[in-house]
């Protein structure tokens, strides 16, 4: 009768041992991959980058920030996921604001051009 607990405890121990070895190998491979990749490359900023370059730079910075959060070891997985979602939403709101500003500026330019044409006709 006492063999049953020994069988269950032994199976539990072997399962944990197997999972520990798998995790150790996975961690080792990830560290090797990071070492091979080297330090992250940073883009040089021009005096006046175009909007597509600016968007590319913002996307790269967002990607780096999200990767840093994913690699963080002092946060729970749920906290990481919530923070990643929050940052993505903030980035999306920022892009929407920029798009609306561009559209507003374009609208003002068109209005100014139309007003300028009307004033020239009046003269």
C-alpha positions in Angstrom: 0.0 0.0 0.0 2.9 2.4 0.7 4.1 1.9 -2.9 1.4 4.2 -4.3 2.7 7.4 -2.6 6.2 6.5 -3.6 5.1 6.1 -7.3 3.3 9.4 -7.3 6.1 11.3 -5.5 8.7 9.8 -7.8 6.7 10.7 -11.0 6.3 14.2 -9.7 10.0 14.5 -9.0 11.0 13.2 -12.4 8.5 15.5 -14.1 10.0 18.6 -12.3 13.5 17.4 -13.1 12.7 17.1 -16.8 11.1 20.6 -16.8 14.1 22.1 -15.0 16.5 20.7 -17.6 14.3 21.9 -20.5 14.1 25.4 -19.0 17.9 25.5 -18.4 18.6 24.6 -22.0 16.1 27.1 -23.4 17.6 29.9 -21.2 21.1 28.9 -22.4 20.1 29.0 -26.1 18.4 32.4 -25.6 21.5 33.9 -24.0 23.7 32.5 -26.8 21.4 34.1 -29.4 21.5 37.5 -27.6 25.3 37.3 -27.5 25.5 36.5 -31.2 23.2 39.4 -32.0 25.4 41.9 -30.3 24.3 45.3 -29.0 21.3 46.9 -30.6 22.0 49.2 -33.4 20.8 52.8 -33.1 19.9 55.0 -36.1 21.5 58.3 -36.5 19.1 61.3 -36.6 19.3 63.7 -39.4 18.6 67.4 -38.9 15.1 67.1 -40.3 14.0 63.5 -40.9 11.1 62.9 -43.2 7.8 61.7 -41.8 8.4 58.1 -42.9 11.8 58.0 -41.3 10.4 59.5 -38.2 7.6 56.9 -38.1 10.2 54.1 -38.7 12.3 55.5 -35.9 9.3 55.6 -33.6 8.4 52.0 -34.5 11.9 50.8 -33.8 12.0 52.6 -30.5 8.6 51.0 -29.6 9.9 47.6 -30.6 13.0 48.1 -28.4 10.9 49.2 -25.5 8.5 46.2 -25.8 11.5 43.8 -26.1 13.0 45.3 -22.9 9.7 44.8 -21.1 9.5 41.2 -22.3 13.0 40.5 -21.1 12.4 42.0 -17.7 12.7 39.4 -14.9 11.2 41.4 -12.0 7.7 41.5 -13.4 5.0 38.9 -13.5 3.9 37.7 -17.0 0.5 39.3 -16.4 2.0 42.7 -15.5 4.3 42.5 -18.6 1.3 41.8 -20.8 -0.7 44.7 -19.3 2.2 47.1 -19.6 2.8 46.0 -23.3 -0.9 46.6 -24.1 -0.8 50.0 -22.4 2.3 51.1 -24.3 0.8 49.9 -27.6 -2.4 51.8 -27.0 -0.4 55.0 -26.1 1.6 54.6 -29.3 -1.5 54.1 -31.3 -3.1 57.2 -29.8 0.0 59.2 -30.5 0.0 58.2 -34.1 -3.7 59.1 -34.4 -3.0 62.5 -32.9 -0.2 63.0 -35.4 -2.4 62.0 -38.3 -5.1 64.4 -37.2 -2.6 67.2 -36.8 -1.3 66.6 -40.3 -4.8 66.5 -41.7 -5.7 69.8 -39.8 -2.5 71.5 -41.2 -3.3 70.3 -44.7 -6.9 71.6 -44.3 -5.6 75.0 -43.1 -3.2 75.2 -46.1 -6.0 74.5 -48.5 -8.3 77.1 -46.8 -5.4 79.7 -46.9 -4.8 79.0 -50.6 -8.5 79.3 -51.4 -8.7 82.6 -49.3 -5.6 83.9 -51.0 -7.1 83.1 -54.5 -10.3 84.9 -53.5 -8.4 88.0 -52.3 -6.4 88.1 -55.6 -9.7 87.9 -57.6 -11.1 90.8 -55.6 -8.1 93.0 -56.5 
